[in-house]
Amino acid sequence: MATDAALAANPATPRDVLQGLATSARYAETIYALMDRDAPDCPLAEEITAYLTGKGKFLVRDYNVGIYNARMPKLCAQAPSLHSSGP
């Protein structure tokens, strides 16, 4: 867990690694770190959206929903809202 979240938060992490984390994260903290980056872009945020609304539904937590809903409209014009369904 710590390694994934550290990679997600590290500004030097290569784009392909970030994309891999965005589409296969196993921990909610990794998603939070991806969304909390200084400069996530719209395509990366859209990959996170697709994952969280599909295979990654189990990672949706209130703190991820909060940062997602706060950052997405600034990153992507047509950003959908995300709602928490779990703990």
C-alpha positions in Angstrom: 0.0 0.0 0.0 2.6 2.5 1.0 4.6 2.0 -2.2 1.6 2.6 -4.5 0.5 5.7 -2.6 4.1 7.0 -2.6 4.4 6.5 -6.3 1.1 8.2 -6.9 2.1 11.2 -4.8 5.6 11.5 -6.2 5.9 14.3 -8.9 8.7 12.4 -10.6 6.7 9.2 -11.2 6.5 8.5 -14.9 3.1 9.0 -16.7 2.8 5.3 -17.6 3.2 4.3 -13.9 0.5 6.8 -12.9 -1.8 5.4 -15.6 -1.2 1.9 -14.3 -2.1 3.0 -10.8 -5.2 4.8 -12.0 -6.5 1.7 -13.6 -5.5 -1.0 -11.1 -5.2 0.6 -7.7 -5.8 -1.8 -4.8 -6.0 0.8 -2.0 -8.2 3.8 -1.5 -5.1 5.8 -0.4 -3.6 5.4 -3.8 -6.6 7.0 -5.5 -6.5 9.8 -3.0 -2.8 10.4 -3.7 -3.4 10.4 -7.5 -6.2 13.0 -7.1 -4.1 15.1 -4.6 -1.2 15.5 -7.0 -0.1 19.0 -7.9 -1.1 18.6 -11.5 -3.3 15.6 -12.4 -4.6 16.2 -15.8 -8.0 15.5 -17.3 -7.1 12.3 -19.1 -5.6 10.8 -16.0 -8.6 12.0 -13.9 -10.9 10.4 -16.5 -9.0 7.1 -16.1 -9.5 7.3 -12.4 -13.2 8.0 -12.9 -13.6 5.0 -15.2 -11.9 2.7 -12.7 -13.8 4.0 -9.7 -17.1 3.6 -11.4 -16.2 0.1 -12.7 -13.8 -2.4 -11.3 -12.6 -0.1 -8.6 -15.9 0.6 -6.9 -14.7 -1.0 -3.8 -12.2 1.9 -3.4 -14.8 4.6 -3.2 -14.5 6.2 0.2 -15.8 9.6 1.5 -12.4 11.1 1.5 -11.8 10.1 -2.1 -15.2 11.4 -3.1 -14.5 14.7 -1.5 -11.2 15.3 -3.2 -12.5 13.9 -6.5 -15.6 16.2 -6.5 -13.4 19.2 -5.5 -10.8 18.7 -8.2 -12.6 17.2 -11.1 -14.5 20.3 -12.3 -11.2 22.2 -12.4 -9.5 19.4 -14.4 -12.3 18.4 -16.8 -15.2 20.6 -18.1 -17.7 17.7 -18.3 -16.7 16.0 -15.0 -19.3 13.7 -13.5 -19.9 13.7 -9.7 -18.9 10.7 -7.7 -20.9 9.5 -4.7 -19.7 7.3 -1.8 -21.4 3.9 -1.5 -19.3 2.5 1.3 -17.3 3.0 4.5 
